[in-house]
Amino acid sequence: MKAISIRTFGSPDGLAVVDLPVPAPAAGQVLIATEAVGVGGVDTVIRSGALAAHGFKEGHIPGGEVAGTVTAVGDGVDVSWIGRRVWGFTGTGGGYVEQAVAPVEQILPLPDRLSAAAAVTLGSAGAVAHFGLAHGHFAPGETVLVRGAAGSIGIMAVQLAARGGAAAVAVTTSSSERGERLRRLGATHVLDRSGDGGEAAPTGYDVIIDVVAGEDMSSFFDRLNPNGRMVAVGAVAGQPPADFGTKIMAAFQKSMSFAAFSAATVSPADLSAVRSKQFGAAGRGEIEAVVHELLPLDEAVSAHRKMDAGEVFGRIVLTP
Ligand SMILES: NC(=O)c1ccc[n+]([C@@H]2O[C@H](COP(=O)([O-])OP(=O)(O)OC[C@H]3O[C@@H](n4cnc5c(N)ncnc54)[C@H](OP(=O)(O)O)[C@@H]3O)[C@@H](O)[C@H]2O)c1
């Protein structure tokens, strides 16, 4: 089968199309003939070599989110899965392939009306947005800021906050065109990357969902309301500055909270329950999966170039 491997760490040109044997699903796993494979931000970070110290090696197959049809099951897995269309999570790799293996507890049936591309756009990002908002104790009537809203997590956080009755949903983004698209998805205020939205923008936020982190992260403490909560769900701009902790203490009198959130701390059953609801909602058109572009699997290099260039609004999906 065709697969994409990281031949050499560094630029997208280090990705290569390779021919691999079709894997056999082990006990507790299923084999999925992939129709759609999501290109995640973490795939590009792994490809760059930045996570080499964390055990990722050249030869790694990137990708973790796939959708397609189950063609075989391992020991202990109900054979009635065979022939069903599913979304599946393969882990931190193993997704950029024509036939992927996933643990049975990490697969979910697709509703008839949901495309495979929509499923790999929503599956991981929607759950992070949902549980990130819950981690920030978001309640109806509160003001929310989504920092880094143009990616798949941010787009879902905007929609869920708006549908959840937020009094205002502000977003940071780098262009007015993206701002308009985010308004159509539920944003009420568009800010630049520094958080400046002019006089019309809310003066403070109860919840900030932060996909970005990086050097400017602590400047957003100033934009929290008293008792406000900032939840870091990603780090597309890298680590926060060294004086980050000092800045939290400087905001002491606001009784603010800072938290990190990773979906890895949520049980597979709870993740599946939320994904299932979101897949249903997307199938009914209540929430939108924003697919930036469909590209053939062997154009993964081009997908990673676009990711590196910051050109992607939503998610690129590879189609094996
Ligand atoms: N918490 C979890 O469980 C979990 C699970 C999966 C992934 N993640 C993490 O989530 C992140 C990827 O999320 P995503 O795919 O939604 O994001 P993304 O598409 O990679 O980026 C989101 C947006 O952030 C803005 N941005 C990029 N660089 C920036 C910078 N230097 N300063 C300010 N804004 C910047 C860009 O929008 P504009 O150009 O419009 O500003 C970009 O579209 C990764 O850090 C990944 O590790 C977390």
The ligand as an SDF file (V2000), in Angstrom:
LIG
                    3D

 48 52  0  0  0  0  0  0  0  0999 V2000
   -5.1050   20.1000   23.5900 N   0  0  0  0  0  0  0  0  0  0  0  0
   -5.1610   18.9960   22.8510 C   0  0  0  0  0  0  0  0  0  0  0  0
   -5.6100   17.9300   23.2570 O   0  0  0  0  0  0  0  0  0  0  0  0
   -4.6650   19.0810   21.4420 C   0  0  0  0  0  0  0  0  0  0  0  0
   -5.0100   18.0880   20.4940 C   0  0  0  0  0  0  0  0  0  0  0  0
   -4.5510   18.2380   19.1830 C   0  0  0  0  0  0  0  0  0  0  0  0
   -3.7260   19.3120   18.8460 C   0  0  0  0  0  0  0  0  0  0  0  0
   -3.3960   20.2240   19.8140 N   0  0  0  0  0  0  0  0  0  0  0  0
   -2.5430   21.3720   19.5200 C   0  0  0  0  0  0  0  0  0  0  0  0
   -3.3190   22.3450   18.8300 O   0  0  0  0  0  0  0  0  0  0  0  0
   -2.4680   23.1140   17.9860 C   0  0  0  0  0  0  0  0  0  0  0  0
   -2.9910   23.0700   16.5540 C   0  0  0  0  0  0  0  0  0  0  0  0
   -4.3300   23.5600   16.5260 O   0  0  0  0  0  0  0  0  0  0  0  0
   -4.9720   24.0570   15.1580 P   0  0  0  0  0  0  0  0  0  0  0  0
   -4.7190   23.0080   14.1090 O   0  0  0  0  0  0  0  0  0  0  0  0
   -6.3530   24.4890   15.4270 O   0  0  0  0  0  0  0  0  0  0  0  0
   -4.0860   25.3260   14.8880 O   0  0  0  0  0  0  0  0  0  0  0  0
   -3.3870   25.8930   13.5680 P   0  0  0  0  0  0  0  0  0  0  0  0
   -4.3090   25.7660   12.4290 O   0  0  0  0  0  0  0  0  0  0  0  0
   -2.0320   25.2780   13.4330 O   0  0  0  0  0  0  0  0  0  0  0  0
   -3.1870   27.4260   13.9900 O   0  0  0  0  0  0  0  0  0  0  0  0
   -4.2890   28.2170   14.3850 C   0  0  0  0  0  0  0  0  0  0  0  0
   -4.0850   29.6440   13.9840 C   0  0  0  0  0  0  0  0  0  0  0  0
   -3.1720   30.2840   14.8530 O   0  0  0  0  0  0  0  0  0  0  0  0
   -2.7130   31.4630   14.2070 C   0  0  0  0  0  0  0  0  0  0  0  0
   -1.2750   31.5840   14.4100 N   0  0  0  0  0  0  0  0  0  0  0  0
   -0.2970   30.8280   13.8910 C   0  0  0  0  0  0  0  0  0  0  0  0
    0.9160   31.2500   14.3080 N   0  0  0  0  0  0  0  0  0  0  0  0
    0.6780   32.3080   15.1300 C   0  0  0  0  0  0  0  0  0  0  0  0
    1.5290   33.1710   15.8600 C   0  0  0  0  0  0  0  0  0  0  0  0
    2.8730   33.0590   15.8220 N   0  0  0  0  0  0  0  0  0  0  0  0
    0.9540   34.1390   16.6110 N   0  0  0  0  0  0  0  0  0  0  0  0
   -0.3960   34.2700   16.6450 C   0  0  0  0  0  0  0  0  0  0  0  0
   -1.2470   33.4870   15.9570 N   0  0  0  0  0  0  0  0  0  0  0  0
   -0.7140   32.5120   15.2010 C   0  0  0  0  0  0  0  0  0  0  0  0
   -3.0300   31.2950   12.7170 C   0  0  0  0  0  0  0  0  0  0  0  0
   -4.1530   32.1060   12.3910 O   0  0  0  0  0  0  0  0  0  0  0  0
   -4.0140   33.6180   11.8550 P   0  0  0  0  0  0  0  0  0  0  0  0
   -2.9420   33.6180   10.7990 O   0  0  0  0  0  0  0  0  0  0  0  0
   -5.3740   33.9080   11.3220 O   0  0  0  0  0  0  0  0  0  0  0  0
   -3.6550   34.4360   13.0520 O   0  0  0  0  0  0  0  0  0  0  0  0
   -3.4730   29.8470   12.6240 C   0  0  0  0  0  0  0  0  0  0  0  0
   -4.3960   29.6200   11.5960 O   0  0  0  0  0  0  0  0  0  0  0  0
   -1.0720   22.5030   18.1090 C   0  0  0  0  0  0  0  0  0  0  0  0
   -0.3290   23.2420   19.0510 O   0  0  0  0  0  0  0  0  0  0  0  0
   -1.3720   21.0970   18.6010 C   0  0  0  0  0  0  0  0  0  0  0  0
   -0.2760   20.5340   19.3010 O   0  0  0  0  0  0  0  0  0  0  0  0
   -3.8670   20.1380   21.0760 C   0  0  0  0  0  0  0  0  0  0  0  0
  1  2  1  0
  2  3  2  0
  2  4  1  0
  4  5  1  0
  4 48  2  0
  5  6  2  0
  6  7  1  0
  7  8  2  0
  8  9  1  0
  8 48  1  0
  9 10  1  0
  9 46  1  0
 10 11  1  0
 11 12  1  0
 11 44  1  0
 12 13  1  0
 13 14  1  0
 14 15  2  0
 14 16  1  0
 14 17  1  0
 17 18  1  0
 18 19  2  0
 18 20  1  0
 18 21  1  0
 21 22  1  0
 22 23  1  0
 23 24  1  0
 23 42  1  0
 24 25  1  0
 25 26  1  0
 25 36  1  0
 26 27  1  0
 26 35  1  0
 27 28  2  0
 28 29  1  0
 29 30  1  0
 29 35  2  0
 30 31  1  0
 30 32  2  0
 32 33  1  0
 33 34  2  0
 34 35  1  0
 36 37  1  0
 36 42  1  0
 37 38  1  0
 38 39  2  0
 38 40  1  0
 38 41  1  0
 42 43  1  0
 44 45  1  0
 44 46  1  0
 46 47  1  0
M  CHG  2   8   1  16  -1
M  END
$$$$
